[in-house]
Amino acid sequence: MTGRGGIQAFWQGTIDSGVRAVALQTDDLVVAGGLAREIGTVTFAIQPGGGAEQTTAKFVVVWRWQDSDWRWHTDIWNTDA
C-alpha cells in the first residue's frame, strides 16, 4: 500500500475483520547513518463473531531519517514465522 489513504484503508479493513487491539514489541533495533532496521513481534487481539483469540506475527521495518524525523520507509510482516 502507498500513502495515507492506502494505510487508512488497510487498518479500516483490519478493524472490520474483528481486530480490536494491536501490540508491537521491538526485539532488535540497529541504526546505521540515516537508516534504521527494526525487528519485532506484533500481537493482534481478534474478536471474530464475538469470540476472542490472539495471533502473533513477526515484522521487519526500515526507517529513514528525513526532514529531522524518522519516517516509516518499508514494512513486512507475517504470521508464518
N, C-alpha and C positions, 0 to 999 in steps of 0.2 A: 504494500500500500504506500501511497505517497501523499504528503500534505496533511493539513489539519482535517479536511473533510474525510479523507480515507481513514485516518486514525479514529475519528469520531464514529464513522460507520462501523469499523471493526469492533470497538468497545460497546456500541449500542447492540450489535448482534450478539456479543458475548453476554451482556446483561439479559437480553431477550431469551437466550438459551438456558437461563437459570443460574448463571454465576452471580453470587451475592457478595463475594469478597475476594480480594487478591492480595497475597502477602509475598513480598520479594525479600530474598536474603542474598547478600553478596558473599560469595565464598572465596573469591580471589580477585584482586584488582592490581593491574600493572599500568603505570603511566610512563610513557616514553615521548618526551617532547610535547607536541600538540595533539597526540592521540592517547587514548586510554582504552584498555581491554578489560571488561568486567565479565566474570563467570559467576553464576549463582543458581539458586533454585527458586521456584515460584510455587505457591500452593493456592489452588483455586477452591473456594468453598462453593459447592454447587447444590442447588435445590431443584432438581428436575421433578416436576409433578408433585411437589410437596415433600419429597424425601430429602435426605441430606447425605452428602458424601464429599470427600476431598480428593483432589487429583494433584499430584506433584509433577512438575516438569523442570527441566534444566534450561538455562539460557546463556547466551553469549551476546554482549552488547559492545559495540565500538563507539566510543565518544570522541568528538573532535572539538578542540579549543577554537572558538570562533567568536569574534566580537566581544571579547572579555568574559566569555562564559563557556561552559561545557555544553555542547549540543549533541543530541542523540543522532548518530550517523547511520549505524547498521545494527540490526537486531535479528536474532534467530533463536527459536526455542522449539522443544519437542517433548512429548511425554514418553517417548520410547527410548529412555536413556538410563 
